[in-house]
Amino acid sequence: MSPRRREVPYDPTQRSPRGREVACAAADSDFQALMEARPFEDAHPSRAVLLPLRDIIQDAIDTTLTDRERWIFDACVVERKSIRALASELNLSKSHVDRIKHLACAQLRAALEREPAIMAYLERGLDGFAASLPDQKMNEMGLAA
């Protein structure tokens, strides 16, 4: 019997595009991230540093997507369900579920491209992101020099 075919091949042992292991969680603080870094490598950003970006992304998801789009987006991205499983669960065709997912991703991309903090992070990394924040917020996060 041949193995079941998946729409999106996923191997949890593969490394992410940024070179970090997929299953590895972000450190809680900058000090912990520095302690977990390999020799001669920069530390990965901690949860404390990424929290404002996550808040912006969550706000975009809440305000941009409808309930159905949000449910399908969460099932595909967070729960890693296949399009086939979602289609059978919703009694829709696979192509219709795929269209809804791609429309939701396009709407989120358009909403996030209007956010200056997200664009600063994508263009210049965490240094550019920290520069785009107000001084008070940087002091709260411990990023002020």
Residue pairs with C-beta under 8 A, 6 or more apart in sequence:
6 82
7 82
7 83
7 84
7 94
8 82
8 83
10 80
12 22
12 23
13 22
14 22
15 21
15 22
16 22
20 44
26 33
26 44
26 45
26 46
26 47
26 50
27 33
27 35
27 36
27 43
27 44
27 46
27 47
28 46
28 47
28 48
29 46
29 47
29 48
30 43
30 46
30 48
30 49
30 142
32 46
33 43
33 44
33 45
33 46
34 43
36 43
36 44
37 43
37 44
45 126
48 141
48 142
49 126
49 141
49 143
51 141
52 117
52 133
52 137
52 141
53 117
53 118
53 121
53 129
56 112
56 115
56 117
56 118
57 108
57 112
57 118
60 108
60 111
60 112
60 115
61 70
61 73
61 108
62 70
63 111
64 107
64 108
64 111
65 73
65 104
65 107
65 108
68 100
69 100
69 103
69 104
69 107
70 104
72 86
72 90
72 97
72 100
72 101
72 104
73 101
73 104
73 105
73 108
75 81
75 86
76 83
76 86
76 101
83 94
83 97
83 98
83 101
84 94
86 92
86 97
87 93
87 94
87 96
87 97
90 97
112 118
113 119
116 132
117 129
117 132
117 133
120 128
120 129
120 131
120 132
121 128
121 129
124 131
130 138
130 143
133 141
133 143
135 144
138 144
